[in-house]
Amino acid sequence: MTDLREIIGQQVAKRRKELNLTQKKLADETNLTKDQISKIERCLNLPSATSLLKFSQVLNTSIDYFFHQIDSYDNTPLEILTTICHQLNQVQQHELIKYAQYLIDKK
């Protein structure tokens, strides 16, 4: 499986370019710096769950768009989530749990 930073970084860059946004404009809209956007798109940094939510709003897409390259045909949802969690630090795991709880509460 591809590294999560690579999957998300490529998708952020792709969608930003589809909308003809500059890195600076995306940074301004998401309260991040241009340097942070650049590092995410170059697959050097993994965005937080909060940043993913902001990206989905600004880029007019769903959050799952950023994970579309994860091969769900060969893996169960639990296996996919486990793989993702292993690539996150403890703070990011906590943010992911909070986001999952948000989705549950939203039903």
N, C-alpha and C positions, 0 to 999 in steps of 0.2 A: 504494500500500500504506500502511496505517496505521502510525504510529510504533510501534516496539516497546515503548516505555514505556507507551503508551496500551493496547496489547493486554494486556500483562502486568498493569498496574495495575487495569484493569477486571476481569480474571479473578480476581485476588487478592481484590478487594473483593466481587465476586459470591459467590465460594466462602465467604469468611469470614462473610458475612451468611446464606448458606444454612445454615451450621452454628451460627448464633446466637452467634458469638464477637465480643467487642469488640476494638477495635484494641489495647487494653492487653493483653488475654489473648493475642492472636496475637503481640504483641511479646515477652511473657514466654516463650512457648513456643518462639520462634525466636531468642532472645537478641539481639533488636533493640530499638530504642526505639519508643515509641508515635509519636514524631515521624517516624521513618524509615518506619514502616508508613503513616502518613498521606501522606507525600510519594510513596511508591510508588503508593498507591491514587489519588492526585490526578495521577498521571502526570508527576510532577516528577523522580523518581529512577528509575533502572533498577536492579533488584536484582542482586546478584552471582549467579553460578552456585551458590555455596554457599547463599545465601539461598533460591534457587529450590528447591534440594533440601530445605531445611528446611521451606519452605512446602508442598511436596508431601507431606512426612511428616505435618506437623501438620494440614493440610487434607484429608488422606486422599484424595489424587488423584495422578495421574501428572504428571510434569513437562510432558509435551506438552499437558496441559490448558491451561496458561498461554499456549500458542501457537495455540489452535484457530482463531482468526480469520484466520490467515495462509492465503491462498487457494492451496491446494496443487493445485487443478485447473488454474490458469493458469501455475503455475511448477513447474519441476523442483526436486527436493530441493536440488540444488547452487545453483540461483538463490535459493532461500529462505535457505539458510545464508549465501550471499554477502551478501544484503541484511541479514541479522541482523548479520553480522560488521562490516559498514560502519557500523552504528549503535553499536558497542561501542568503548570505549577499549582501549588495548593490554593493560591488566591484565585486563579483562573477556574479551578475546579469548583470553588465556592460560588463564583459568579455564574457558572453553568448550572449549578443546582438551583440558584435563585431564579434564573431564567426559566428553567423547567417548571419550577413551582408557579411562576407567573403564567405559563402556558396552561397549567392545570387549573388554576384559579379563573382563568379567562373563559373557560368552557361555559 
